[in-house]
């Protein structure tokens, strides 16, 4: 008997299951490819930007090497390292008002402080990181003719020199050096008749308001005092009083919690 052969049935394409998830790459392959390339482009751009910032920062932070020999910079930094600790009462009030000024590095100042101020337009800078190493240059050049005679091309010599100091010192030592110099400077410059409550007594006997007034004079280089721009002076005093009270209340609550 001859075997009966059934006619060939047309091959049906596989039907997707109802529970199969939607696939953009299968449905719209060109669009999927575009987004994949876009993702690679964004990631590559971020990596390149970070590398460029890193290289620029390294060049900027090491530029002092082109102007000052390392041994000479070590001598300048040694002067900073020999600074005495700041008066404890001064530190107690200052660190509550400006908690990120003592141990902040220049790198933190640039990437955190400057970024927030310039990109996010933040005007309240009391809490922002600030390093005192960028203030050493203006002080040391006053008594060092060799340093003062060095010609810095550009306007960032304070920062560039600060990186050199920071290389052989610490932010805390920079703070002590600059602060002690400032205290001595204003004790010598303030008029005893108008500011006798500040210059005719030691820091041991300073009240909180005395420290606040001294901080304002230092910050503004005496442009804002109880006699000059008095309205602005009293606004600053009120602001700092409130900050100090808040900081002490927070510290008290933390001590209770422990």
C-alpha beads as a LAMMPS data file, in Angstrom:
LAMMPS data file: protein, C-alpha beads

258 atoms
257 bonds

1 atom types
1 bond types

-500.0 500.0 xlo xhi
-500.0 500.0 ylo yhi
-500.0 500.0 zlo zhi

Masses

1 110.0

Atoms # bond

1 1 1 0.000 0.000 0.000
2 1 1 1.222 3.403 -0.795
3 1 1 1.656 5.758 2.135
4 1 1 -0.600 8.804 2.112
5 1 1 1.279 12.029 2.364
6 1 1 -0.563 14.966 3.934
7 1 1 -0.147 18.315 2.231
8 1 1 2.479 20.565 3.810
9 1 1 1.097 23.027 6.341
10 1 1 2.367 26.627 6.191
11 1 1 4.874 27.444 8.937
12 1 1 3.386 29.898 11.415
13 1 1 5.663 32.492 13.036
14 1 1 6.019 32.120 16.778
15 1 1 3.416 34.103 18.620
16 1 1 4.559 36.188 21.573
17 1 1 3.275 35.151 24.918
18 1 1 0.835 37.510 26.514
19 1 1 3.042 37.873 29.582
20 1 1 6.242 38.581 27.601
21 1 1 7.656 42.002 28.657
22 1 1 7.775 44.834 26.157
23 1 1 11.229 45.189 24.571
24 1 1 12.190 48.562 23.125
25 1 1 15.224 47.076 21.386
26 1 1 13.060 44.567 19.537
27 1 1 10.193 46.919 18.802
28 1 1 12.261 49.960 17.853
29 1 1 15.848 48.795 17.227
30 1 1 17.040 52.137 15.794
31 1 1 15.740 54.145 18.736
32 1 1 17.290 51.649 21.148
33 1 1 20.638 51.973 19.393
34 1 1 20.442 55.760 19.580
35 1 1 19.857 55.724 23.347
36 1 1 22.639 53.194 23.825
37 1 1 25.099 55.440 21.981
38 1 1 23.805 58.461 23.905
39 1 1 24.470 56.635 27.188
40 1 1 28.038 55.829 26.141
41 1 1 28.566 59.450 25.082
42 1 1 27.356 60.837 28.419
43 1 1 29.485 58.408 30.433
44 1 1 32.551 59.185 28.322
45 1 1 31.951 62.931 28.653
46 1 1 31.708 62.653 32.453
47 1 1 34.911 60.619 32.653
48 1 1 36.797 63.067 30.406
49 1 1 35.504 66.060 32.374
50 1 1 36.646 64.535 35.668
51 1 1 40.060 63.790 34.170
52 1 1 40.388 67.354 32.843
53 1 1 39.417 68.828 36.225
54 1 1 41.903 66.541 37.957
55 1 1 44.756 67.495 35.639
56 1 1 43.911 71.208 35.887
57 1 1 43.795 70.997 39.686
58 1 1 47.139 69.190 39.795
59 1 1 48.764 71.799 37.554
60 1 1 47.313 74.667 39.566
61 1 1 48.175 73.211 42.976
62 1 1 51.779 72.501 41.982
63 1 1 52.464 75.714 40.074
64 1 1 54.364 77.237 43.004
65 1 1 57.220 74.848 42.096
66 1 1 57.923 76.989 39.027
67 1 1 58.559 80.095 41.142
68 1 1 59.854 78.969 44.530
69 1 1 62.445 76.224 45.201
70 1 1 61.219 73.462 47.481
71 1 1 63.844 74.180 50.137
72 1 1 62.795 77.814 50.277
73 1 1 59.128 76.852 50.553
74 1 1 60.034 74.503 53.403
75 1 1 61.600 77.459 55.240
76 1 1 58.471 79.565 54.742
77 1 1 56.309 76.667 55.938
78 1 1 58.508 76.163 58.998
79 1 1 57.566 79.655 60.132
80 1 1 53.921 78.574 59.939
81 1 1 54.618 75.314 61.757
82 1 1 56.125 77.234 64.672
83 1 1 52.887 79.119 65.321
84 1 1 51.560 78.837 68.855
85 1 1 48.058 77.474 69.522
86 1 1 45.310 80.079 69.492
87 1 1 43.800 81.152 72.814
88 1 1 41.273 78.504 73.954
89 1 1 38.464 81.019 74.634
90 1 1 38.924 82.448 71.155
91 1 1 38.763 78.946 69.691
92 1 1 35.685 78.018 71.718
93 1 1 33.671 80.905 70.297
94 1 1 35.175 80.899 66.808
95 1 1 34.716 77.205 66.069
96 1 1 31.046 77.379 67.046
97 1 1 30.476 80.264 64.651
98 1 1 32.711 78.956 61.866
99 1 1 32.968 75.177 62.282
100 1 1 34.684 74.485 58.960
101 1 1 37.592 76.921 59.070
102 1 1 40.269 75.197 61.131
103 1 1 41.016 71.887 59.416
104 1 1 39.734 72.541 55.903
105 1 1 42.145 71.945 53.027
106 1 1 42.457 74.186 49.992
107 1 1 41.054 71.393 47.853
108 1 1 37.893 71.293 49.960
109 1 1 37.647 75.063 49.781
110 1 1 37.829 75.053 45.984
111 1 1 35.572 72.091 45.246
112 1 1 32.966 72.647 47.975
113 1 1 32.994 76.315 48.972
114 1 1 33.607 77.893 45.570
115 1 1 31.354 75.432 43.739
116 1 1 28.380 76.141 45.977
117 1 1 28.943 79.880 45.941
118 1 1 29.369 80.309 42.203
119 1 1 27.086 77.614 40.780
120 1 1 24.315 77.578 43.380
121 1 1 24.561 81.274 44.324
122 1 1 24.775 80.524 48.049
123 1 1 25.583 83.717 49.952
124 1 1 25.676 82.286 53.478
125 1 1 29.292 81.174 53.785
126 1 1 29.782 80.878 57.556
127 1 1 29.323 77.105 57.405
128 1 1 31.326 76.647 54.202
129 1 1 34.850 75.185 54.238
130 1 1 37.610 77.773 54.239
131 1 1 41.350 77.206 54.486
132 1 1 43.627 79.840 56.006
133 1 1 46.658 78.689 53.997
134 1 1 45.630 81.100 51.233
135 1 1 46.127 84.008 53.666
136 1 1 49.734 83.209 54.557
137 1 1 51.229 84.860 51.468
138 1 1 50.013 88.382 52.266
139 1 1 51.417 88.106 55.789
140 1 1 54.802 86.577 55.025
141 1 1 55.643 88.887 52.153
142 1 1 55.432 91.864 54.534
143 1 1 58.541 90.716 56.393
144 1 1 60.285 88.751 53.651
145 1 1 61.798 90.806 50.847
146 1 1 62.845 87.714 48.900
147 1 1 59.261 86.456 48.799
148 1 1 57.867 89.889 48.001
149 1 1 60.279 90.252 45.064
150 1 1 59.002 87.112 43.304
151 1 1 56.865 88.084 40.323
152 1 1 53.702 86.004 40.092
153 1 1 52.027 86.156 36.709
154 1 1 48.301 86.066 37.282
155 1 1 46.109 87.003 40.203
156 1 1 45.953 83.770 42.162
157 1 1 49.258 83.920 43.989
158 1 1 47.502 83.645 47.372
159 1 1 46.043 80.261 46.447
160 1 1 49.101 79.032 44.566
161 1 1 51.414 79.969 47.425
162 1 1 48.923 78.455 49.873
163 1 1 49.220 75.079 48.157
164 1 1 52.975 75.244 48.661
165 1 1 52.563 76.031 52.359
166 1 1 49.996 73.276 52.747
167 1 1 52.462 70.829 51.165
168 1 1 54.842 71.211 54.138
169 1 1 52.380 72.275 56.838
170 1 1 48.727 71.683 57.784
171 1 1 45.508 73.705 57.543
172 1 1 45.353 73.855 61.342
173 1 1 48.828 75.386 61.528
174 1 1 47.856 77.898 58.833
175 1 1 44.835 78.859 60.931
176 1 1 46.964 79.326 64.047
177 1 1 49.586 81.354 62.193
178 1 1 47.113 83.705 60.509
179 1 1 44.868 84.109 63.552
180 1 1 47.712 84.917 65.952
181 1 1 49.047 87.457 63.472
182 1 1 45.623 89.045 63.108
183 1 1 45.073 89.307 66.860
184 1 1 48.452 90.986 67.349
185 1 1 47.836 93.268 64.356
186 1 1 44.504 94.586 65.608
187 1 1 45.642 94.884 69.214
188 1 1 48.322 97.230 67.896
189 1 1 46.101 99.134 65.415
190 1 1 42.835 99.717 67.255
191 1 1 42.382 103.053 68.999
192 1 1 42.523 102.452 72.786
193 1 1 40.103 105.308 73.414
194 1 1 37.416 103.921 71.106
195 1 1 38.154 100.222 71.465
196 1 1 39.502 100.078 74.990
197 1 1 37.071 97.279 75.828
198 1 1 39.028 95.145 73.323
199 1 1 42.672 96.216 73.536
200 1 1 42.977 97.068 77.221
201 1 1 42.329 93.537 78.431
202 1 1 43.501 90.050 77.637
203 1 1 41.502 87.449 75.767
204 1 1 40.977 85.675 79.105
205 1 1 38.566 88.431 80.075
206 1 1 36.749 88.726 76.740
207 1 1 32.991 88.272 76.678
208 1 1 31.211 86.583 73.785
209 1 1 30.272 90.004 72.415
210 1 1 33.909 91.107 72.586
211 1 1 34.958 88.126 70.474
212 1 1 32.124 88.732 68.030
213 1 1 33.158 92.358 67.626
214 1 1 36.787 91.354 67.097
215 1 1 35.757 88.784 64.474
216 1 1 33.794 91.429 62.575
217 1 1 36.715 93.864 62.649
218 1 1 39.065 91.146 61.373
219 1 1 36.682 90.006 58.659
220 1 1 35.966 93.488 57.302
221 1 1 39.370 95.023 58.015
222 1 1 37.648 97.613 60.242
223 1 1 35.317 98.768 57.463
224 1 1 32.441 97.662 59.681
225 1 1 32.684 98.660 63.350
226 1 1 30.433 100.197 65.965
227 1 1 31.612 103.560 64.586
228 1 1 31.762 102.804 60.841
229 1 1 28.677 101.385 59.137
230 1 1 27.109 100.974 62.564
231 1 1 23.818 99.650 61.213
232 1 1 25.558 96.847 59.353
233 1 1 27.742 96.223 62.395
234 1 1 24.752 95.695 64.680
235 1 1 23.123 93.423 62.094
236 1 1 26.236 91.273 62.018
237 1 1 26.427 91.204 65.813
238 1 1 22.817 90.053 66.028
239 1 1 23.379 87.395 63.383
240 1 1 26.480 85.999 65.091
241 1 1 24.848 86.073 68.525
242 1 1 21.996 83.954 67.184
243 1 1 24.404 81.526 65.502
244 1 1 26.434 81.175 68.702
245 1 1 23.341 80.569 70.833
246 1 1 22.062 77.987 68.349
247 1 1 25.436 76.189 68.205
248 1 1 25.650 75.997 71.996
249 1 1 22.068 74.749 72.273
250 1 1 22.817 72.040 69.699
251 1 1 25.977 71.038 71.563
252 1 1 24.014 70.862 74.822
253 1 1 21.375 68.608 73.265
254 1 1 24.055 66.298 71.894
255 1 1 25.732 66.054 75.281
256 1 1 22.395 65.057 76.814
257 1 1 21.935 62.376 74.183
258 1 1 25.274 60.790 75.024

Bonds

1 1 1 2
2 1 2 3
3 1 3 4
4 1 4 5
5 1 5 6
6 1 6 7
7 1 7 8
8 1 8 9
9 1 9 10
10 1 10 11
11 1 11 12
12 1 12 13
13 1 13 14
14 1 14 15
15 1 15 16
16 1 16 17
17 1 17 18
18 1 18 19
19 1 19 20
20 1 20 21
21 1 21 22
22 1 22 23
23 1 23 24
24 1 24 25
25 1 25 26
26 1 26 27
27 1 27 28
28 1 28 29
29 1 29 30
30 1 30 31
31 1 31 32
32 1 32 33
33 1 33 34
34 1 34 35
35 1 35 36
36 1 36 37
37 1 37 38
38 1 38 39
39 1 39 40
40 1 40 41
41 1 41 42
42 1 42 43
43 1 43 44
44 1 44 45
45 1 45 46
46 1 46 47
47 1 47 48
48 1 48 49
49 1 49 50
50 1 50 51
51 1 51 52
52 1 52 53
53 1 53 54
54 1 54 55
55 1 55 56
56 1 56 57
57 1 57 58
58 1 58 59
59 1 59 60
60 1 60 61
61 1 61 62
62 1 62 63
63 1 63 64
64 1 64 65
65 1 65 66
66 1 66 67
67 1 67 68
68 1 68 69
69 1 69 70
70 1 70 71
71 1 71 72
72 1 72 73
73 1 73 74
74 1 74 75
75 1 75 76
76 1 76 77
77 1 77 78
78 1 78 79
79 1 79 80
80 1 80 81
81 1 81 82
82 1 82 83
83 1 83 84
84 1 84 85
85 1 85 86
86 1 86 87
87 1 87 88
88 1 88 89
89 1 89 90
90 1 90 91
91 1 91 92
92 1 92 93
93 1 93 94
94 1 94 95
95 1 95 96
96 1 96 97
97 1 97 98
98 1 98 99
99 1 99 100
100 1 100 101
101 1 101 102
102 1 102 103
103 1 103 104
104 1 104 105
105 1 105 106
106 1 106 107
107 1 107 108
108 1 108 109
109 1 109 110
110 1 110 111
111 1 111 112
112 1 112 113
113 1 113 114
114 1 114 115
115 1 115 116
116 1 116 117
117 1 117 118
118 1 118 119
119 1 119 120
120 1 120 121
121 1 121 122
122 1 122 123
123 1 123 124
124 1 124 125
125 1 125 126
126 1 126 127
127 1 127 128
128 1 128 129
129 1 129 130
130 1 130 131
131 1 131 132
132 1 132 133
133 1 133 134
134 1 134 135
135 1 135 136
136 1 136 137
137 1 137 138
138 1 138 139
139 1 139 140
140 1 140 141
141 1 141 142
142 1 142 143
143 1 143 144
144 1 144 145
145 1 145 146
146 1 146 147
147 1 147 148
148 1 148 149
149 1 149 150
150 1 150 151
151 1 151 152
152 1 152 153
153 1 153 154
154 1 154 155
155 1 155 156
156 1 156 157
157 1 157 158
158 1 158 159
159 1 159 160
160 1 160 161
161 1 161 162
162 1 162 163
163 1 163 164
164 1 164 165
165 1 165 166
166 1 166 167
167 1 167 168
168 1 168 169
169 1 169 170
170 1 170 171
171 1 171 172
172 1 172 173
173 1 173 174
174 1 174 175
175 1 175 176
176 1 176 177
177 1 177 178
178 1 178 179
179 1 179 180
180 1 180 181
181 1 181 182
182 1 182 183
183 1 183 184
184 1 184 185
185 1 185 186
186 1 186 187
187 1 187 188
188 1 188 189
189 1 189 190
190 1 190 191
191 1 191 192
192 1 192 193
193 1 193 194
194 1 194 195
195 1 195 196
196 1 196 197
197 1 197 198
198 1 198 199
199 1 199 200
200 1 200 201
201 1 201 202
202 1 202 203
203 1 203 204
204 1 204 205
205 1 205 206
206 1 206 207
207 1 207 208
208 1 208 209
209 1 209 210
210 1 210 211
211 1 211 212
212 1 212 213
213 1 213 214
214 1 214 215
215 1 215 216
216 1 216 217
217 1 217 218
218 1 218 219
219 1 219 220
220 1 220 221
221 1 221 222
222 1 222 223
223 1 223 224
224 1 224 225
225 1 225 226
226 1 226 227
227 1 227 228
228 1 228 229
229 1 229 230
230 1 230 231
231 1 231 232
232 1 232 233
233 1 233 234
234 1 234 235
235 1 235 236
236 1 236 237
237 1 237 238
238 1 238 239
239 1 239 240
240 1 240 241
241 1 241 242
242 1 242 243
243 1 243 244
244 1 244 245
245 1 245 246
246 1 246 247
247 1 247 248
248 1 248 249
249 1 249 250
250 1 250 251
251 1 251 252
252 1 252 253
253 1 253 254
254 1 254 255
255 1 255 256
256 1 256 257
257 1 257 258
